[in-house]
Amino acid sequence: MLTVETVRKDTIDLTPADFFEMMKENPSEIASFHVIPPTLGKSHDFGKVRVKLSTPRYEVEL
């Protein structure tokens, strides 16, 4: 018998582009969000958007 371990995710961190795509395709999944600013000194860091999901997701731990 195979057992799969899962982790409940109430929030996810997305890139700004992924966040706008989620807003366009699935706005009902977003309960709330806040912007995490970019890190100074990192040239390719544009920050993240932390999204609180209206329905939690479960991810498989490998």
N, CA, C and O atoms as a printed pandas DataFrame, in Angstrom:
     atom_number atom_name residue_name chain_id  residue_number  x_coord  y_coord  z_coord
0              1         N          MET        A               1    0.844   -1.173    0.000
1              2        CA          MET        A               1    0.000    0.000    0.000
2              3         C          MET        A               1    0.894    1.243    0.000
3              4         O          MET        A               1    1.909    1.287    0.696
4              5         N          LEU        A               2    0.514    2.233   -0.775
5              6        CA          LEU        A               2    1.271    3.476   -0.898
6              7         C          LEU        A               2    0.579    4.588   -0.126
7              8         O          LEU        A               2   -0.620    4.814   -0.284
8              9         N          THR        A               3    1.338    5.276    0.703
9             10        CA          THR        A               3    0.805    6.416    1.453
10            11         C          THR        A               3    1.470    7.680    0.949
11            12         O          THR        A               3    2.686    7.724    0.767
12            13         N          VAL        A               4    0.668    8.704    0.725
13            14        CA          VAL        A               4    1.175    9.979    0.240
14            15         C          VAL        A               4    1.016   11.022    1.342
15            16         O          VAL        A               4   -0.083   11.232    1.855
16            17         N          GLU        A               5    2.117   11.671    1.698
17            18        CA          GLU        A               5    2.090   12.733    2.695
18            19         C          GLU        A               5    1.773   14.062    2.001
19            20         O          GLU        A               5    2.390   14.405    0.992
20            21         N          THR        A               6    0.821   14.796    2.541
21            22        CA          THR        A               6    0.456   16.092    1.962
22            23         C          THR        A               6    0.640   17.201    2.988
23            24         O          THR        A               6    0.624   16.962    4.195
24            25         N          VAL        A               7    0.812   18.406    2.487
25            26        CA          VAL        A               7    0.960   19.597    3.323
26            27         C          VAL        A               7   -0.122   20.586    2.912
27            28         O          VAL        A               7   -0.308   20.868    1.728
28            29         N          ARG        A               8   -0.824   21.103    3.897
29            30        CA          ARG        A               8   -1.880   22.073    3.637
30            31         C          ARG        A               8   -1.265   23.451    3.416
31            32         O          ARG        A               8   -0.440   23.901    4.210
32            33         N          LYS        A               9   -1.665   24.118    2.338
33            34        CA          LYS        A               9   -1.187   25.461    2.013
34            35         C          LYS        A               9   -2.367   26.428    2.059
35            36         O          LYS        A               9   -3.266   26.367    1.220
36            37         N          ASP        A              10   -2.353   27.326    3.054
37            38        CA          ASP        A              10   -3.378   28.361    3.137
38            39         C          ASP        A              10   -2.962   29.611    2.378
39            40         O          ASP        A              10   -3.805   30.388    1.929
40            41         N          THR        A              11   -1.635   29.802    2.236
41            42        CA          THR        A              11   -1.107   30.941    1.490
42            43         C          THR        A              11   -0.073   30.441    0.488
43            44         O          THR        A              11    0.586   29.424    0.707
44            45         N          ILE        A              12    0.057   31.172   -0.612
45            46        CA          ILE        A              12    1.089   30.878   -1.605
46            47         C          ILE        A              12    1.762   32.186   -1.997
47            48         O          ILE        A              12    1.137   33.246   -1.972
48            49         N          ASP        A              13    3.035   32.107   -2.359
49            50        CA          ASP        A              13    3.786   33.264   -2.832
50            51         C          ASP        A              13    3.905   33.167   -4.346
51            52         O          ASP        A              13    4.376   32.161   -4.876
52            53         N          LEU        A              14    3.475   34.218   -5.037
53            54        CA          LEU        A              14    3.474   34.247   -6.494
54            55         C          LEU        A              14    4.300   35.413   -7.009
55            56         O          LEU        A              14    4.474   36.417   -6.319
56            57         N          THR        A              15    4.805   35.270   -8.224
57            58        CA          THR        A              15    5.422   36.415   -8.895
58            59         C          THR        A              15    4.297   37.358   -9.292
59            60         O          THR        A              15    3.145   36.931   -9.380
60            61         N          PRO        A              16    4.602   38.635   -9.535
61            62        CA          PRO        A              16    3.546   39.557   -9.951
62            63         C          PRO        A              16    2.807   39.082  -11.201
63            64         O          PRO        A              16    1.587   39.227  -11.280
64            65         N          ALA        A              17    3.521   38.515  -12.181
65            66        CA          ALA        A              17    2.877   38.040  -13.408
66            67         C          ALA        A              17    1.913   36.890  -13.108
67            68         O          ALA        A              17    0.803   36.852  -13.638
68            69         N          ASP        A              18    2.339   35.957  -12.259
69            70        CA          ASP        A              18    1.471   34.830  -11.895
70            71         C          ASP        A              18    0.251   35.306  -11.116
71            72         O          ASP        A              18   -0.842   34.765  -11.279
72            73         N          PHE        A              19    0.436   36.321  -10.265
73            74        CA          PHE        A              19   -0.685   36.865   -9.503
74            75         C          PHE        A              19   -1.729   37.486  -10.432
75            76         O          PHE        A              19   -2.926   37.254  -10.260
76            77         N          PHE        A              20   -1.282   38.276  -11.418
77            78        CA          PHE        A              20   -2.241   38.890  -12.343
78            79         C          PHE        A              20   -2.952   37.832  -13.178
79            80         O          PHE        A              20   -4.129   37.984  -13.502
80            81         N          GLU        A              21   -2.246   36.766  -13.526
81            82        CA          GLU        A              21   -2.873   35.671  -14.268
82            83         C          GLU        A              21   -3.932   34.980  -13.405
83            84         O          GLU        A              21   -5.006   34.631  -13.894
84            85         N          MET        A              22   -3.622   34.785  -12.115
85            86        CA          MET        A              22   -4.585   34.171  -11.198
86            87         C          MET        A              22   -5.806   35.063  -11.015
87            88         O          MET        A              22   -6.935   34.577  -10.949
88            89         N          MET        A              23   -5.571   36.384  -10.933
89            90        CA          MET        A              23   -6.693   37.318  -10.784
90            91         C          MET        A              23   -7.613   37.261  -12.003
91            92         O          MET        A              23   -8.832   37.378  -11.876
92            93         N          LYS        A              24   -7.024   37.081  -13.177
93            94        CA          LYS        A              24   -7.814   37.042  -14.407
94            95         C          LYS        A              24   -8.577   35.723  -14.540
95            96         O          LYS        A              24   -9.746   35.721  -14.926
96            97         N          GLU        A              25   -7.918   34.594  -14.221
97            98        CA          GLU        A              25   -8.512   33.285  -14.451
98            99         C          GLU        A              25   -9.346   32.765  -13.274
99           100         O          GLU        A              25  -10.384   32.139  -13.492
100          101         N          ASN        A              26   -8.914   33.011  -12.037
101          102        CA          ASN        A              26   -9.595   32.454  -10.859
102          103         C          ASN        A              26   -9.691   33.470   -9.725
103          104         O          ASN        A              26   -9.110   33.243   -8.664
104          105         N          PRO        A              27  -10.391   34.564   -9.904
105          106        CA          PRO        A              27  -10.443   35.562   -8.829
106          107         C          PRO        A              27  -11.132   35.061   -7.561
107          108         O          PRO        A              27  -10.883   35.599   -6.482
108          109         N          SER        A              28  -11.979   34.061   -7.663
109          110        CA          SER        A              28  -12.678   33.558   -6.474
110          111         C          SER        A              28  -11.756   32.781   -5.536
111          112         O          SER        A              28  -12.119   32.552   -4.382
112          113         N          GLU        A              29  -10.578   32.370   -5.999
113          114        CA          GLU        A              29   -9.614   31.658   -5.150
114          115         C          GLU        A              29   -8.880   32.595   -4.197
115          116         O          GLU        A              29   -8.288   32.133   -3.221
116          117         N          ILE        A              30   -8.907   33.901   -4.459
117          118        CA          ILE        A              30   -8.140   34.872   -3.674
118          119         C          ILE        A              30   -9.016   35.425   -2.555
119          120         O          ILE        A              30   -9.992   36.130   -2.809
120          121         N          ALA        A              31   -8.659   35.099   -1.321
121          122        CA          ALA        A              31   -9.367   35.659   -0.172
122          123         C          ALA        A              31   -8.801   37.034    0.169
123          124         O          ALA        A              31   -9.553   37.969    0.441
124          125         N          SER        A              32   -7.463   37.155    0.153
125          126        CA          SER        A              32   -6.783   38.418    0.378
126          127         C          SER        A              32   -5.347   38.265   -0.116
127          128         O          SER        A              32   -4.900   37.162   -0.430
128          129         N          PHE        A              33   -4.629   39.394   -0.180
129          130        CA          PHE        A              33   -3.235   39.344   -0.618
130          131         C          PHE        A              33   -2.492   40.543   -0.073
131          132         O          PHE        A              33   -3.102   41.547    0.296
132          133         N          HIS        A              34   -1.170   40.440   -0.023
133          134        CA          HIS        A              34   -0.321   41.596    0.257
134          135         C          HIS        A              34    0.996   41.423   -0.486
135          136         O          HIS        A              34    1.437   40.309   -0.772
136          137         N          VAL        A              35    1.604   42.557   -0.786
137          138        CA          VAL        A              35    2.818   42.589   -1.598
138          139         C          VAL        A              35    4.037   42.466   -0.694
139          140         O          VAL        A              35    4.145   43.155    0.320
140          141         N          ILE        A              36    4.951   41.583   -1.074
141          142        CA          ILE        A              36    6.240   41.446   -0.399
142          143         C          ILE        A              36    7.249   42.181   -1.279
143          144         O          ILE        A              36    7.486   41.763   -2.412
144          145         N          PRO        A              37    7.846   43.263   -0.787
145          146        CA          PRO        A              37    8.726   44.080   -1.631
146          147         C          PRO        A              37    9.977   43.340   -2.078
147          148         O          PRO        A              37   10.380   42.358   -1.453
148          149         N          PRO        A              38   10.593   43.809   -3.162
149          150        CA          PRO        A              38   11.831   43.174   -3.647
150          151         C          PRO        A              38   12.979   43.352   -2.656
151          152         O          PRO        A              38   12.968   44.257   -1.822
152          153         N          THR        A              39   13.965   42.472   -2.766
153          154        CA          THR        A              39   15.157   42.528   -1.925
154          155         C          THR        A              39   16.170   43.462   -2.575
155          156         O          THR        A              39   16.474   43.318   -3.760
156          157         N          LEU        A              40   16.691   44.411   -1.817
157          158        CA          LEU        A              40   17.684   45.329   -2.347
158          159         C          LEU        A              40   18.968   44.583   -2.676
159          160         O          LEU        A              40   19.390   43.697   -1.932
160          161         N          GLY        A              41   19.578   44.943   -3.784
161          162        CA          GLY        A              41   20.838   44.341   -4.175
162          163         C          GLY        A              41   20.707   43.132   -5.089
163          164         O          GLY        A              41   21.709   42.642   -5.609
164          165         N          LYS        A              42   19.504   42.651   -5.289
165          166        CA          LYS        A              42   19.284   41.530   -6.205
166          167         C          LYS        A              42   18.626   42.074   -7.464
167          168         O          LYS        A              42   17.498   42.566   -7.422
168          169         N          SER        A              43   19.331   41.983   -8.575
169          170        CA          SER        A              43   18.888   42.647   -9.800
170          171         C          SER        A              43   17.642   42.027  -10.428
171          172         O          SER        A              43   16.894   42.724  -11.114
172          173         N          HIS        A              44   17.403   40.744  -10.212
173          174        CA          HIS        A              44   16.255   40.103  -10.851
174          175         C          HIS        A              44   15.129   39.806   -9.867
175          176         O          HIS        A              44   14.253   38.994  -10.168
176          177         N          ASP        A              45   15.133   40.434   -8.719
177          178        CA          ASP        A              45   14.085   40.220   -7.722
178          179         C          ASP        A              45   13.046   41.331   -7.864
179          180         O          ASP        A              45   13.334   42.497   -7.598
180          181         N          PHE        A              46   11.832   40.958   -8.287
181          182        CA          PHE        A              46   10.763   41.938   -8.466
182          183         C          PHE        A              46    9.740   41.869   -7.346
183          184         O          PHE        A              46    8.668   42.467   -7.441
184          185         N          GLY        A              47   10.063   41.149   -6.296
185          186        CA          GLY        A              47    9.135   41.011   -5.184
186          187         C          GLY        A              47    8.177   39.857   -5.421
187          188         O          GLY        A              47    8.223   39.191   -6.456
188          189         N          LYS        A              48    7.324   39.638   -4.462
189          190        CA          LYS        A              48    6.335   38.559   -4.521
190          191         C          LYS        A              48    4.991   39.095   -4.049
191          192         O          LYS        A              48    4.900   40.172   -3.460
192          193         N          VAL        A              49    3.975   38.333   -4.316
193          194        CA          VAL        A              49    2.647   38.629   -3.814
194          195         C          VAL        A              49    2.207   37.411   -3.003
195          196         O          VAL        A              49    2.106   36.308   -3.540
196          197         N          ARG        A              50    1.946   37.612   -1.710
197          198        CA          ARG        A              50    1.477   36.520   -0.854
198          199         C          ARG        A              50   -0.044   36.514   -0.898
199          200         O          ARG        A              50   -0.697   37.482   -0.506
200          201         N          VAL        A              51   -0.593   35.412   -1.379
201          202        CA          VAL        A              51   -2.039   35.276   -1.569
202          203         C          VAL        A              51   -2.590   34.322   -0.527
203          204         O          VAL        A              51   -2.101   33.202   -0.379
204          205         N          LYS        A              52   -3.617   34.771    0.200
205          206        CA          LYS        A              52   -4.345   33.879    1.098
206          207         C          LYS        A              52   -5.471   33.275    0.273
207          208         O          LYS        A              52   -6.294   33.993   -0.296
208          209         N          LEU        A              53   -5.500   31.951    0.214
209          210        CA          LEU        A              53   -6.457   31.246   -0.623
210          211         C          LEU        A              53   -7.799   31.097    0.084
211          212         O          LEU        A              53   -7.856   30.895    1.297
212          213         N          SER        A              54   -8.871   31.198   -0.684
213          214        CA          SER        A              54  -10.195   31.008   -0.103
214          215         C          SER        A              54  -10.438   29.533    0.208
215          216         O          SER        A              54  -11.159   29.213    1.153
216          217         N          THR        A              55   -9.849   28.636   -0.572
217          218        CA          THR        A              55   -9.898   27.195   -0.339
218          219         C          THR        A              55   -8.468   26.684   -0.289
219          220         O          THR        A              55   -7.731   26.857   -1.260
220          221         N          PRO        A              56   -8.051   26.066    0.800
221          222        CA          PRO        A              56   -6.660   25.609    0.909
222          223         C          PRO        A              56   -6.305   24.592   -0.168
223          224         O          PRO        A              56   -7.161   23.873   -0.684
224          225         N          ARG        A              57   -5.021   24.555   -0.489
225          226        CA          ARG        A              57   -4.488   23.564   -1.425
226          227         C          ARG        A              57   -3.671   22.567   -0.626
227          228         O          ARG        A              57   -3.160   22.869    0.453
228          229         N          TYR        A              58   -3.564   21.388   -1.176
229          230        CA          TYR        A              58   -2.746   20.346   -0.551
230          231         C          TYR        A              58   -1.652   19.967   -1.549
231          232         O          TYR        A              58   -1.937   19.652   -2.705
232          233         N          GLU        A              59   -0.394   19.999   -1.091
233          234        CA          GLU        A              59    0.746   19.665   -1.937
234          235         C          GLU        A              59    1.402   18.408   -1.399
235          236         O          GLU        A              59    1.451   18.183   -0.189
236          237         N          VAL        A              60    1.902   17.598   -2.306
237          238        CA          VAL        A              60    2.563   16.358   -1.948
238          239         C          VAL        A              60    4.006   16.658   -1.575
239          240         O          VAL        A              60    4.709   17.364   -2.298
240          241         N          GLU        A              61    4.446   16.114   -0.435
241          242        CA          GLU        A              61    5.837   16.242   -0.002
242          243         C          GLU        A              61    6.616   15.049   -0.548
243          244         O          GLU        A              61    6.220   13.899   -0.362
244          245         N          LEU        A              62    7.714   15.334   -1.216
245          246        CA          LEU        A              62    8.541   14.244   -1.732
246          247         C          LEU        A              62    9.783   14.077   -0.885
247          248         O          LEU        A              62   10.607   13.205   -1.162
